[in-house]
Amino acid sequence: MDQEWRTVLEDGTCVTRSCAWSPPGDHPVGCGVRLFVKDGKLVKVEGDPDHPVTKGRLCPRCLTLPEYLNHPDRILYPMKRNREDRGKDAWKRISWDEALDLITDEVVRARETYGAESIVEFTGTGRQAVMYCMMFANGILGTPNVCYSQSGYSCYGPRTVATAYVMGVGYPEIDNACRFPDTYDHPGWQRPNYIILWGKAPLESNPDGFFGHSIIDLMKRGTKIISIDPRINWIGTKAEYHLQLRPGTDAALAMAMLNVIIGEDLYDHDFVENWTYGFDELAERVKDATPEWAEEITWVKADKIREVARIYAKNTPSSIAWGLAIDQNKNGVQAGHAIMALMVITGNFDVPGGISVGMRDNNLEPLQSLNRWEILPDETRNKMIGKQEYPALTNVLGQCQPDLVLDALETGDPYQLHVGFFESSNLLTPTACAQPKRWRDALRKLDFIFALDTFMNPTIMACADVVLPLASYAEGDGVVLTHYGLNVSFVGPINKALSMGECKSEIEVMLDLAKRLNPDEWSWKTPEEVLNAKLGGLTFEKLREMGVYQPQVEYKKHEKGLIRPDGQPGVNTPTGKIELYSTVFESFGEDPLPYYTEPPYSPVSQPELAKEFPLILTTGARTFASFHSEHRQVPSLRRLVPDPIVEINPETADEYGIKEGDWVLIKNMFGEAREKAHLTPLINKNVVHAQHGWWYPEEDPEEPNLFGNWKSNVNSLMPHKQIGHLGFGSNYKSTICSIELAD
């Protein structure tokens, strides 16, 4: 792929080849882009046809980057306001030096007066912030407290940690041939016969670096789809099977499929015997989890469960992609455990066309581990919020248990927090935290808050004292790697194409603050030096020349000693085998085998409440027009999805006197939200789906309105701290509600 990464056309237009990542928000797919800059302005974005994975194809969010960058509301300069003006549009432009001095003074004061643990960094999801939040918090601010504020850390974290404990590998993903320069033509690759998309919408979300459109490529080559989702989305209509289960009952369905595969002797005996631990115990656990048992729980017919289980087991290689629906479930770790068991006992583990897993790579290990955690004293590390209560979460992620952060903000237990940092995190809008008004009130107790972002948003307007202008991926150098380093298909360079205002990248801001707050630990002087340190065996300049770095590909790595740090065959678990019976879960006092529990707020678990709130509310499905709460002010994207949509079955809508396009009030015992009705038979009549991430940049920015932040805030209906035993999972996908025609 080696080509010039920057060229100048005859008319003076400068064309920069790069790989897209956030901001603006997107998962780290690293789509190949060509950025056209003329007279200092981004005028056009095209897909890069030479990118080995995306091959010139782009989503609307990438194509509308010029609208995003050139929007009149972009934050282009540092600003401040008085603490008593929180919630007011009273911002004043200041210099970078003044902003950095203010931040330095407040951080030093907090560290010297209350201890470094009194500082908390709130990080966004799917952004470059994921790469740098630990370096920022641990290495510069000196705090152990990094918080992704979604209740139960219910995005990707539960999957990655469960995978580490059960499989002893990096995140498992569909083998879509993206590791090969010749992709689908590679002689060692085989297409999956079937792909189960379990609570996952790859086309809209491009989840965590997986290029969603490759599903279409595989379907064109003969792969068949099995969709498991309470909604029937576009790809569900193209699936050979769609299992429309009741929200929150995924563990029961997975256990029933295991019951069929084990009971009918459809599993891979050789793999089970040589590479798994606890198969007999798993078989005993699912012996009574029959399809008939699961039908009563999940609403999926027993015959269909049997048919799908048999087809999946008999058609190796096949793959499973499990998504956010598993994370956003109090029972999600157990559901994930059962789904992983389905992957491995059928012999689909790390084979061509099955599931892929990560391997050691000298060029990637610094990129995956350079988080500066090691410089913190043991006493400070042990003060991380949630470390004592939920070590299963904190030990692997190196971040706080988020529900306990809200508790600490509200109560001062285990200690009072004093300084906050919003790094690309609009947490009050329905993107992350449950009960956002409680978070708003609690955050305002902090003595000082600073933020780094591209646009003013409800969270900054409500709470921050200083805001710094963040560069987009077109305005700074960086790297993008799929699955955040846990299962890398490629590493791509992010090449700076232009500068706007006084915006700076995360790396540049880190360097500025490091000089003031921790100069002895930070020897790096330039962004390129930081990137070279993270790239290990590569250099950033070499990566630019390569265009994309694709690691060496090996299948059956567990047989070749390519997974364990000691180079021995097996996986990185205490037993050296994939643990169908998890010794790590057992060590944390959790059941070592998968099990099903009813969602905490469902018609089954709360029959009395269900009389008032008879419907099941599920949320979070993606659209092509936005990434969580971003892009609402981009005209082309807003025209695609102008209003928040709640999907209702026509029979249900008729019962409540609701017509297509009516505004609907969705409410329950925790809160309410207003969204516009879309009637569709593709959702069960007992279920409604409400979009998340909605605010209105065109509305009054000040309190109490905050850009209309509370109007359609579906997370207002979500309970605080309805989490699993390990600290993961919450009830975003299966909470009861009622609907009525709104004013």
VMD Tcl script that draws the C-alpha trace (Angstrom):
set ca {
  {0.00 0.00 0.00}
  {3.09 2.26 0.12}
  {2.19 5.57 -1.54}
  {2.78 9.25 -0.94}
  {0.61 10.21 2.01}
  {0.37 13.83 0.94}
  {0.10 15.31 -2.56}
  {-0.67 18.74 -4.00}
  {-2.97 19.11 -7.01}
  {-2.48 21.62 -9.79}
  {-5.05 24.02 -8.31}
  {-3.20 24.07 -4.98}
  {-5.51 21.62 -3.19}
  {-3.56 19.53 -0.69}
  {-4.71 15.90 -0.47}
  {-3.81 13.99 2.70}
  {-4.25 10.22 2.94}
  {-5.26 9.24 6.46}
  {-7.30 6.81 8.54}
  {-10.43 8.11 10.24}
  {-11.10 7.96 13.92}
  {-12.66 10.20 16.48}
  {-13.48 12.98 16.86}
  {-16.01 13.22 15.38}
  {-17.13 10.05 17.04}
  {-16.75 6.70 15.43}
  {-15.49 3.34 16.51}
  {-11.85 2.71 15.58}
  {-12.56 1.26 12.14}
  {-9.70 3.27 10.66}
  {-11.53 3.86 7.38}
  {-9.18 5.02 4.65}
  {-9.87 8.66 3.75}
  {-8.49 11.30 1.42}
  {-8.84 14.77 2.90}
  {-8.94 17.67 0.42}
  {-7.80 21.01 1.87}
  {-7.82 24.26 -0.11}
  {-6.97 27.69 1.25}
  {-6.74 26.23 4.74}
  {-10.25 24.75 4.67}
  {-11.40 21.14 4.42}
  {-13.55 21.08 1.28}
  {-14.08 17.38 0.58}
  {-13.60 13.85 1.95}
  {-13.29 10.79 -0.25}
  {-12.78 7.16 0.55}
  {-9.29 5.81 -0.10}
  {-9.63 2.98 -2.64}
  {-6.17 1.67 -1.70}
  {-7.07 0.99 1.93}
  {-6.91 -2.83 2.23}
  {-10.04 -3.15 4.39}
  {-12.46 -0.33 3.65}
  {-11.42 0.00 -0.04}
  {-12.88 3.46 -0.56}
  {-16.19 2.90 1.22}
  {-17.26 5.45 3.84}
  {-20.24 6.05 6.10}
  {-22.17 9.36 6.07}
  {-20.37 10.52 9.21}
  {-17.01 10.49 7.42}
  {-18.40 12.08 4.27}
  {-19.87 15.02 6.19}
  {-16.64 15.86 8.03}
  {-16.39 19.27 6.25}
  {-19.77 20.26 7.71}
  {-18.58 19.18 11.15}
  {-15.26 21.02 11.02}
  {-16.59 24.20 9.44}
  {-19.67 24.47 11.65}
  {-20.02 27.94 13.24}
  {-20.48 26.37 16.70}
  {-17.11 24.58 16.76}
  {-15.08 25.31 19.89}
  {-11.91 26.86 18.46}
  {-10.38 28.62 21.49}
  {-9.97 27.98 25.22}
  {-12.73 29.50 27.34}
  {-13.52 29.97 31.02}
  {-16.34 31.14 33.26}
  {-16.82 31.58 36.99}
  {-17.89 28.59 39.07}
  {-21.08 30.37 40.08}
  {-21.99 30.69 36.39}
  {-22.24 26.94 35.78}
  {-25.29 26.38 33.62}
  {-25.03 29.85 32.07}
  {-23.68 30.75 28.65}
  {-21.15 33.10 30.25}
  {-17.99 31.87 28.53}
  {-15.04 34.17 27.88}
  {-12.19 33.45 25.49}
  {-8.78 33.06 27.13}
  {-5.29 32.05 26.02}
  {-3.93 28.52 26.20}
  {-1.41 29.61 28.83}
  {-4.14 31.04 31.05}
  {-6.27 27.90 30.65}
  {-3.37 25.56 31.40}
  {-2.30 27.67 34.39}
  {-5.83 27.54 35.83}
  {-5.97 23.77 35.41}
  {-2.48 23.32 36.87}
  {-3.28 25.43 39.93}
  {-6.48 23.49 40.67}
  {-4.92 20.06 40.13}
  {-1.91 20.88 42.32}
  {-4.18 22.31 45.01}
  {-6.32 19.16 45.03}
  {-3.31 16.84 45.11}
  {-1.64 18.71 47.96}
  {-4.81 19.27 49.99}
  {-6.86 16.12 49.46}
  {-4.61 13.66 47.64}
  {-4.41 12.81 43.93}
  {-7.30 10.38 44.29}
  {-9.62 13.40 44.74}
  {-9.31 13.97 40.96}
  {-11.49 12.01 38.52}
  {-11.30 11.86 34.75}
  {-14.46 11.09 32.77}
  {-13.68 9.56 29.40}
  {-15.79 9.08 26.32}
  {-16.62 5.92 24.42}
  {-15.16 4.90 21.07}
  {-13.01 8.03 20.81}
  {-9.24 8.49 20.72}
  {-9.73 9.36 24.39}
  {-9.84 5.60 25.00}
  {-6.21 5.43 23.90}
  {-4.99 8.23 26.13}
  {-7.24 8.41 29.19}
  {-4.96 6.25 31.34}
  {-1.85 8.18 30.31}
  {-3.69 11.42 31.07}
  {-5.07 10.37 34.45}
  {-2.26 8.25 35.83}
  {0.75 9.87 34.17}
  {-0.19 13.55 34.32}
  {-2.97 14.17 36.84}
  {-1.62 11.45 39.14}
  {-5.04 9.96 39.92}
  {-6.12 6.32 39.82}
  {-9.67 7.40 39.02}
  {-10.70 7.09 35.37}
  {-14.45 6.76 34.92}
  {-16.52 5.73 31.94}
  {-19.80 6.75 33.52}
  {-22.20 4.22 32.03}
  {-23.82 2.14 34.75}
  {-22.09 -1.21 35.01}
  {-19.46 -0.08 32.47}
  {-21.99 -1.50 30.03}
  {-20.12 -1.03 26.77}
  {-17.43 -3.43 25.57}
  {-15.87 -3.70 29.04}
  {-18.01 -6.67 30.16}
  {-17.20 -8.53 26.93}
  {-13.47 -7.88 27.07}
  {-13.12 -8.79 30.73}
  {-15.27 -11.92 30.43}
  {-13.20 -12.94 27.40}
  {-9.95 -12.42 29.31}
  {-11.16 -14.51 32.23}
  {-12.83 -17.31 30.25}
  {-10.83 -17.51 27.00}
  {-7.56 -15.95 28.10}
  {-7.30 -14.02 24.83}
  {-8.08 -10.64 23.33}
  {-11.58 -9.88 22.14}
  {-13.05 -12.55 19.79}
  {-14.34 -11.28 16.45}
  {-15.70 -12.56 13.13}
  {-12.91 -13.66 10.81}
  {-13.68 -11.29 7.94}
  {-10.25 -11.63 6.26}
  {-9.35 -8.04 7.13}
  {-5.89 -9.05 8.35}
  {-4.76 -10.04 4.87}
  {-3.67 -7.51 2.22}
  {-5.54 -9.64 -0.34}
  {-8.55 -10.06 2.03}
  {-11.09 -12.53 0.66}
  {-8.68 -13.85 -1.99}
  {-6.15 -15.05 0.56}
  {-5.58 -18.80 0.05}
  {-5.48 -19.55 3.79}
  {-8.81 -17.91 4.56}
  {-12.24 -19.52 4.42}
  {-15.55 -17.71 4.50}
  {-17.86 -18.41 7.46}
  {-20.79 -20.64 6.57}
  {-22.99 -18.86 9.10}
  {-22.60 -15.72 11.19}
  {-24.76 -15.25 14.27}
  {-25.26 -11.54 14.90}
  {-26.28 -11.57 18.55}
  {-27.55 -8.18 19.71}
  {-25.25 -6.48 17.23}
  {-25.81 -4.18 14.23}
  {-22.44 -4.03 12.44}
  {-23.62 -2.03 9.43}
  {-24.72 0.95 11.50}
  {-22.18 0.73 14.31}
  {-18.93 -0.61 12.81}
  {-18.39 -1.89 16.32}
  {-15.03 -1.39 18.01}
  {-13.10 -1.45 14.76}
  {-14.97 -4.17 12.91}
  {-15.78 -2.94 9.39}
  {-19.52 -3.54 9.29}
  {-19.87 -3.57 5.52}
  {-17.72 -6.71 5.38}
  {-20.87 -8.57 6.48}
  {-22.35 -7.66 3.08}
  {-19.15 -8.80 1.37}
  {-19.41 -12.16 3.14}
  {-23.11 -12.53 2.33}
  {-22.31 -11.97 -1.35}
  {-19.81 -14.82 -1.07}
  {-22.39 -17.20 0.40}
  {-22.29 -16.62 4.15}
  {-25.73 -16.91 5.76}
  {-26.92 -14.81 8.67}
  {-28.65 -15.80 11.90}
  {-29.96 -12.69 13.65}
  {-30.79 -12.64 17.37}
  {-32.43 -9.37 18.40}
  {-35.71 -8.07 19.87}
  {-35.93 -5.83 16.79}
  {-35.79 -6.87 13.17}
  {-33.37 -4.46 11.53}
  {-32.40 -4.35 7.85}
  {-29.91 -7.19 8.07}
  {-32.42 -9.20 10.09}
  {-34.74 -9.12 7.08}
  {-31.95 -10.71 5.03}
  {-31.17 -13.38 7.61}
  {-31.95 -17.04 7.12}
  {-33.16 -17.10 10.74}
  {-34.21 -14.33 13.07}
  {-34.74 -15.16 16.74}
  {-36.82 -12.32 18.19}
  {-36.21 -12.86 21.86}
  {-37.56 -10.97 24.85}
  {-35.09 -8.23 25.84}
  {-32.68 -9.27 28.57}
  {-33.11 -13.05 28.20}
  {-29.99 -13.78 26.13}
  {-28.41 -16.07 28.73}
  {-31.42 -18.39 28.70}
  {-31.32 -18.65 24.91}
  {-27.58 -19.39 24.85}
  {-27.92 -22.03 27.54}
  {-30.72 -23.73 25.59}
  {-28.55 -23.82 22.47}
  {-25.78 -25.42 24.56}
  {-28.34 -27.94 25.83}
  {-29.11 -28.99 22.25}
  {-25.51 -29.12 21.01}
  {-24.24 -31.09 24.01}
  {-27.34 -33.26 24.40}
  {-27.32 -34.26 20.72}
  {-23.54 -34.82 20.67}
  {-22.92 -32.11 18.09}
  {-19.82 -30.68 19.75}
  {-16.16 -30.99 18.74}
  {-14.87 -33.73 21.03}
  {-11.20 -33.21 20.17}
  {-11.23 -29.49 20.89}
  {-13.26 -29.92 24.06}
  {-10.96 -32.61 25.40}
  {-7.68 -30.85 24.63}
  {-8.38 -27.15 24.98}
  {-11.26 -26.61 27.43}
  {-11.69 -26.91 31.18}
  {-14.95 -27.80 32.94}
  {-16.96 -29.29 30.08}
  {-18.65 -31.91 32.26}
  {-19.74 -29.25 34.74}
  {-21.10 -27.11 31.90}
  {-23.00 -30.08 30.49}
  {-24.58 -30.70 33.87}
  {-25.49 -27.00 34.25}
  {-27.37 -26.83 30.94}
  {-28.93 -30.30 31.16}
  {-32.27 -28.87 32.28}
  {-32.03 -25.70 30.14}
  {-34.17 -27.20 27.42}
  {-35.55 -25.24 24.47}
  {-39.00 -25.60 26.05}
  {-37.67 -24.00 29.25}
  {-36.10 -21.20 27.19}
  {-39.26 -20.68 25.10}
  {-41.24 -19.65 28.18}
  {-38.53 -17.13 29.12}
  {-37.39 -15.80 25.76}
  {-40.57 -16.01 23.59}
  {-38.53 -17.90 20.95}
  {-40.15 -21.15 19.85}
  {-38.40 -24.30 21.08}
  {-38.31 -25.83 17.60}
  {-36.56 -22.77 16.21}
  {-33.97 -22.84 19.03}
  {-33.21 -26.48 18.19}
  {-32.98 -25.79 14.48}
  {-30.61 -22.86 14.86}
  {-28.40 -24.69 17.38}
  {-28.09 -27.67 15.05}
  {-27.31 -25.56 11.99}
  {-24.64 -23.59 13.82}
  {-23.00 -26.72 15.25}
  {-23.01 -28.63 11.96}
  {-21.62 -25.84 9.77}
  {-18.08 -25.21 10.94}
  {-16.54 -22.78 10.27}
  {-19.12 -20.34 11.53}
  {-18.86 -17.28 13.72}
  {-20.70 -15.35 16.40}
  {-20.56 -11.60 16.91}
  {-22.00 -10.62 20.28}
  {-22.76 -7.00 20.89}
  {-23.81 -4.27 23.23}
  {-27.10 -5.98 24.10}
  {-25.07 -8.49 26.13}
  {-23.18 -5.77 28.00}
  {-26.30 -3.80 28.88}
  {-27.79 -6.61 30.88}
  {-27.35 -7.36 34.57}
  {-26.99 -11.01 33.53}
  {-24.68 -10.08 30.65}
  {-21.41 -11.63 31.83}
  {-23.17 -14.97 32.21}
  {-24.78 -14.61 28.78}
  {-21.36 -13.83 27.34}
  {-19.89 -16.86 29.11}
  {-22.53 -19.09 27.50}
  {-21.99 -17.52 24.05}
  {-18.25 -18.09 24.33}
  {-18.97 -21.71 25.19}
  {-20.99 -21.97 21.98}
  {-18.02 -20.62 20.04}
  {-15.47 -23.03 21.43}
  {-17.24 -26.37 21.86}
  {-18.21 -26.30 18.18}
  {-14.55 -25.99 17.12}
  {-14.89 -22.45 15.75}
  {-12.13 -21.02 17.94}
  {-9.34 -19.33 15.95}
  {-9.86 -21.18 12.70}
  {-10.27 -19.67 9.22}
  {-13.82 -18.40 8.94}
  {-14.53 -18.91 12.63}
  {-13.74 -16.39 15.34}
  {-10.43 -14.57 15.33}
  {-8.48 -13.71 18.48}
  {-5.49 -11.46 19.08}
  {-1.87 -12.56 19.35}
  {1.36 -11.10 20.67}
  {3.08 -8.61 18.36}
  {6.21 -6.68 19.31}
  {5.04 -3.70 17.28}
  {1.75 -3.53 19.17}
  {2.56 -4.39 22.78}
  {3.65 -0.83 23.72}
  {0.56 0.52 21.97}
  {-1.61 -1.74 24.10}
  {0.10 -1.18 27.46}
  {1.56 2.33 27.62}
  {-0.89 3.66 30.22}
  {1.48 4.94 32.97}
  {-0.38 2.99 35.67}
  {2.95 1.67 36.91}
  {4.15 5.10 38.08}
  {1.41 5.45 40.70}
  {2.31 4.45 44.26}
  {0.59 1.29 45.51}
  {-1.25 3.34 48.13}
  {-2.73 5.57 45.41}
  {-3.65 2.64 43.13}
  {-5.54 0.96 45.93}
  {-7.71 4.05 46.38}
  {-9.31 3.65 42.96}
  {-13.07 3.84 43.46}
  {-14.50 0.32 43.27}
  {-11.18 -1.51 43.49}
  {-12.06 -3.18 46.78}
  {-15.72 -3.91 45.94}
  {-15.38 -4.98 42.30}
  {-11.81 -6.13 41.57}
  {-13.02 -8.24 38.64}
  {-13.77 -4.99 36.80}
  {-11.04 -2.69 38.04}
  {-8.13 -5.15 37.84}
  {-8.48 -5.67 34.09}
  {-9.85 -2.33 32.91}
  {-7.76 -0.20 35.26}
  {-10.78 2.08 35.70}
  {-13.39 2.83 38.34}
  {-16.68 1.06 38.83}
  {-18.85 3.93 37.54}
  {-21.91 3.45 39.76}
  {-19.70 3.83 42.81}
  {-18.31 7.09 41.41}
  {-21.81 8.58 41.47}
  {-22.24 7.30 45.02}
  {-18.92 8.92 45.99}
  {-19.90 12.22 44.39}
  {-23.22 12.21 46.26}
  {-22.06 10.95 49.67}
  {-18.31 11.56 49.96}
  {-17.79 7.84 50.61}
  {-15.07 6.49 50.45}
  {-13.76 10.04 50.04}
  {-14.78 13.35 48.54}
  {-13.88 14.12 44.94}
  {-12.81 17.69 44.17}
  {-11.59 18.05 40.55}
  {-13.13 16.60 37.40}
  {-12.01 16.33 33.78}
  {-14.41 15.61 30.90}
  {-12.26 14.12 28.14}
  {-14.53 13.89 25.10}
  {-17.44 12.81 27.29}
  {-20.95 14.22 27.04}
  {-22.08 12.02 29.88}
  {-25.29 13.86 30.84}
  {-26.90 13.29 27.45}
  {-28.40 9.82 27.00}
  {-25.13 8.30 25.89}
  {-23.78 6.93 29.12}
  {-24.98 7.51 32.65}
  {-28.25 6.29 34.06}
  {-30.18 8.90 36.05}
  {-28.43 11.88 34.41}
  {-30.05 14.53 36.63}
  {-28.48 12.87 39.66}
  {-25.13 12.96 37.88}
  {-25.61 16.65 37.01}
  {-26.35 17.58 40.60}
  {-23.49 15.46 41.95}
  {-20.91 16.75 39.48}
  {-21.68 20.33 40.46}
  {-20.31 19.59 43.92}
  {-16.80 19.39 42.45}
  {-14.60 22.40 43.15}
  {-13.30 22.63 39.59}
  {-14.07 20.95 36.28}
  {-12.30 21.30 32.96}
  {-13.29 19.79 29.62}
  {-11.74 18.95 26.27}
  {-14.12 18.71 23.31}
  {-15.04 19.88 19.82}
  {-18.50 21.38 20.50}
  {-20.30 22.85 23.45}
  {-22.68 20.23 24.84}
  {-25.10 19.87 27.77}
  {-22.49 18.38 30.09}
  {-19.95 21.15 29.59}
  {-22.63 23.84 29.78}
  {-24.04 22.43 33.02}
  {-20.85 21.72 34.89}
  {-17.49 22.88 33.49}
  {-15.39 25.92 34.41}
  {-12.76 25.75 31.65}
  {-13.12 24.21 28.19}
  {-10.27 23.41 25.81}
  {-10.73 23.13 22.01}
  {-10.14 19.58 20.81}
  {-8.78 18.83 17.34}
  {-10.60 16.41 15.08}
  {-8.72 13.54 13.47}
  {-8.14 15.80 10.46}
  {-6.32 18.33 12.68}
  {-3.81 16.16 14.52}
  {-1.43 13.22 14.15}
  {-2.26 9.90 15.77}
  {-2.82 6.20 15.28}
  {-5.93 4.04 15.07}
  {-6.03 0.33 15.81}
  {-8.99 -1.98 15.79}
  {-10.49 -3.26 19.04}
  {-8.26 -0.83 20.94}
  {-5.39 -3.29 20.68}
  {-7.23 -6.36 21.98}
  {-7.62 -7.99 18.55}
  {-5.80 -5.93 15.97}
  {-6.49 -6.36 12.29}
  {-4.44 -3.33 11.32}
  {-2.88 -0.12 12.62}
  {-3.42 3.03 10.57}
  {-1.85 6.49 10.72}
  {-3.97 9.55 11.44}
  {-2.27 12.30 9.47}
  {-2.84 15.95 10.21}
  {-4.31 17.72 7.18}
  {-5.03 21.22 8.52}
  {-5.29 23.45 11.59}
  {-8.37 25.31 12.74}
  {-8.40 28.03 15.38}
  {-6.31 26.98 18.38}
  {-7.51 23.35 18.52}
  {-5.10 20.74 19.87}
  {-5.09 16.95 19.85}
  {-5.18 14.86 23.02}
  {-1.45 14.19 22.69}
  {-0.66 17.90 22.39}
  {-2.77 18.73 25.45}
  {-1.11 15.91 27.40}
  {2.33 17.27 26.52}
  {1.33 20.80 27.57}
  {0.00 19.67 30.94}
  {2.83 17.18 31.51}
  {5.38 20.01 31.40}
  {3.50 21.65 34.26}
  {2.28 18.69 36.30}
  {4.74 15.83 35.84}
  {7.84 16.93 33.91}
  {10.17 14.34 35.45}
  {8.13 11.40 34.18}
  {7.48 12.74 30.68}
  {10.60 12.84 28.52}
  {8.62 13.15 25.27}
  {8.61 16.57 23.64}
  {6.51 16.11 20.49}
  {3.45 14.10 19.43}
  {5.64 12.05 17.11}
  {7.85 11.00 20.04}
  {4.77 9.85 21.97}
  {3.52 7.89 18.95}
  {6.92 6.31 18.35}
  {6.99 5.16 21.98}
  {3.54 3.64 21.58}
  {4.37 1.95 18.28}
  {7.38 0.05 19.60}
  {9.03 -1.69 16.64}
  {7.53 0.75 14.15}
  {7.93 4.49 13.86}
  {5.15 6.89 13.05}
  {6.94 8.04 9.91}
  {7.29 4.44 8.72}
  {3.60 3.83 9.44}
  {2.74 6.87 7.34}
  {4.76 5.48 4.47}
  {3.15 2.03 4.81}
  {-0.36 3.50 4.93}
  {-1.51 0.56 7.06}
  {0.35 -1.99 9.19}
  {-1.24 -5.44 9.23}
  {0.18 -7.86 11.82}
  {1.24 -11.36 10.94}
  {-1.70 -13.76 10.80}
  {-1.66 -17.19 12.42}
  {-4.59 -19.49 13.08}
  {-4.79 -22.00 15.95}
  {-2.46 -19.85 17.99}
  {-3.30 -21.84 21.12}
  {-1.54 -24.84 19.55}
  {1.59 -22.83 18.64}
  {2.35 -20.98 21.87}
  {1.36 -17.61 20.40}
  {-1.09 -16.57 23.11}
  {0.51 -17.19 26.49}
  {3.32 -14.86 27.64}
  {5.50 -17.91 28.44}
  {5.25 -19.18 24.87}
  {3.60 -22.44 25.88}
  {0.58 -23.92 24.09}
  {-2.82 -22.97 25.49}
  {-4.42 -19.71 26.53}
  {-3.73 -17.19 29.26}
  {-6.01 -18.53 32.02}
  {-5.04 -20.19 35.33}
  {-5.64 -23.64 33.82}
  {-4.10 -22.77 30.45}
  {-7.36 -23.81 28.82}
  {-10.58 -22.08 27.83}
  {-12.55 -22.18 31.05}
  {-16.11 -23.32 30.52}
  {-15.97 -23.54 34.31}
  {-14.29 -20.24 35.24}
  {-11.82 -20.53 38.08}
  {-11.39 -16.75 37.97}
  {-15.11 -16.09 38.44}
  {-15.04 -18.58 41.30}
  {-12.12 -16.72 42.94}
  {-14.26 -13.56 42.94}
  {-17.12 -15.40 44.65}
  {-19.18 -15.63 41.46}
  {-20.78 -18.76 40.02}
  {-18.15 -20.33 37.75}
  {-20.78 -21.51 35.26}
  {-23.31 -19.62 33.10}
  {-26.74 -19.04 34.59}
  {-29.89 -17.06 33.84}
  {-31.51 -14.45 36.08}
  {-34.59 -12.42 35.26}
  {-34.01 -8.70 34.54}
  {-34.61 -6.67 37.73}
  {-37.38 -4.56 36.19}
  {-39.43 -6.79 33.92}
  {-43.07 -7.86 33.82}
  {-41.94 -11.16 35.36}
  {-39.80 -9.81 38.20}
  {-42.06 -6.81 38.94}
  {-45.66 -7.94 38.25}
  {-47.24 -5.22 40.41}
  {-45.24 -2.40 38.80}
  {-45.96 -3.92 35.41}
  {-49.66 -3.18 35.89}
  {-48.77 0.52 35.64}
  {-45.84 0.04 33.23}
  {-46.81 -2.93 31.06}
  {-44.34 -2.54 28.15}
  {-40.67 -3.45 27.92}
  {-38.38 -0.58 26.94}
  {-35.19 -1.36 25.05}
  {-32.74 1.28 23.82}
  {-29.44 1.85 22.10}
  {-29.84 0.72 18.48}
  {-27.50 2.68 16.20}
  {-28.29 4.75 13.14}
  {-26.07 5.81 10.23}
  {-26.54 9.49 11.09}
  {-24.91 9.78 14.49}
  {-22.44 8.34 16.93}
  {-24.19 8.42 20.31}
  {-24.88 12.12 21.03}
  {-22.61 13.52 18.32}
  {-23.53 14.98 14.91}
  {-26.90 16.41 15.94}
  {-25.85 19.83 14.60}
  {-24.54 18.56 11.24}
  {-27.26 19.54 8.71}
  {-26.90 16.63 6.27}
  {-26.93 14.05 9.06}
  {-29.75 15.70 10.97}
  {-31.88 15.54 7.82}
  {-31.39 11.77 7.76}
  {-32.75 11.41 11.31}
  {-34.32 14.75 12.32}
  {-36.09 13.57 15.49}
  {-35.70 10.88 18.15}
  {-37.72 7.82 17.21}
  {-39.59 5.37 19.42}
  {-40.59 2.19 17.58}
  {-44.02 0.80 18.46}
  {-45.94 -2.13 17.08}
  {-49.07 -0.91 15.20}
  {-51.37 -3.01 17.42}
  {-49.89 -1.42 20.52}
  {-50.07 2.06 19.02}
  {-53.73 1.56 18.16}
  {-54.44 0.52 21.74}
  {-52.94 3.80 23.01}
  {-54.39 6.03 20.29}
  {-50.97 6.77 18.79}
  {-50.43 7.40 15.08}
  {-47.32 7.55 12.92}
  {-45.36 10.72 13.70}
  {-47.11 11.52 17.00}
  {-44.94 12.64 19.90}
  {-45.06 10.00 22.62}
  {-44.37 10.26 26.34}
  {-42.38 7.25 27.55}
  {-42.29 6.99 31.32}
  {-41.70 4.70 34.27}
  {-40.95 4.90 37.98}
  {-37.54 6.53 37.33}
  {-38.27 9.22 34.74}
  {-39.68 10.12 31.35}
  {-38.70 11.06 27.80}
  {-40.50 12.31 24.68}
  {-39.86 10.80 21.26}
  {-41.66 10.62 17.93}
  {-43.61 7.44 17.10}
  {-42.65 5.16 14.24}
  {-45.09 2.28 13.83}
  {-43.54 -0.98 12.67}
  {-44.62 -4.62 12.80}
  {-40.93 -5.54 13.17}
  {-41.06 -5.12 16.94}
  {-43.04 -7.21 19.40}
  {-46.30 -5.66 20.57}
  {-45.08 -5.86 24.19}
  {-41.81 -4.02 23.45}
  {-40.90 -0.46 22.44}
  {-37.50 0.73 21.31}
  {-36.39 4.33 22.03}
  {-33.36 5.98 20.47}
  {-30.60 7.29 22.74}
  {-28.13 10.15 22.48}
  {-30.62 12.93 21.79}
  {-30.24 16.62 22.57}
  {-31.08 19.71 20.55}
  {-28.09 21.98 19.75}
  {-30.49 24.52 18.23}
  {-32.32 25.07 21.56}
  {-31.59 27.33 24.54}
  {-28.19 26.25 25.91}
  {-28.65 27.50 29.48}
  {-30.18 25.86 32.52}
  {-32.80 24.60 32.97}
  {-33.09 23.63 29.29}
  {-29.46 22.74 28.52}
  {-30.02 22.37 24.77}
  {-33.21 20.38 25.45}
  {-31.15 17.75 27.26}
  {-34.03 16.43 29.36}
  {-36.70 16.33 26.64}
  {-35.75 13.03 25.01}
  {-33.27 11.72 27.56}
  {-34.10 8.03 27.59}
  {-31.48 7.32 30.25}
  {-33.72 9.18 32.68}
  {-35.78 5.96 32.71}
  {-32.82 3.76 33.64}
  {-32.16 2.62 37.22}
  {-28.92 3.40 39.02}
  {-26.74 0.46 40.13}
  {-28.75 -2.50 38.90}
  {-25.49 -4.31 38.16}
  {-24.21 -7.86 38.16}
  {-22.17 -9.48 40.93}
  {-18.85 -8.59 39.29}
  {-19.79 -4.93 38.89}
  {-20.68 -5.21 35.21}
  {-23.93 -4.91 33.29}
  {-27.03 -2.82 33.84}
  {-30.64 -2.64 32.80}
  {-30.51 -0.43 29.69}
  {-32.14 -3.01 27.43}
  {-35.03 -4.39 29.44}
  {-36.76 -1.91 31.74}
  {-40.55 -1.66 32.01}
  {-42.37 1.49 30.86}
  {-45.68 2.93 29.71}
  {-46.45 5.10 26.70}
  {-49.06 7.76 26.03}
  {-49.75 10.51 23.56}
  {-47.65 13.54 24.52}
  {-48.68 17.17 24.53}
}
mol new
graphics top color blue
foreach p $ca { graphics top sphere $p radius 0.5 }
foreach p [lrange $ca 0 end-1] q [lrange $ca 1 end] { graphics top cylinder $p $q radius 0.2 }
display resetview
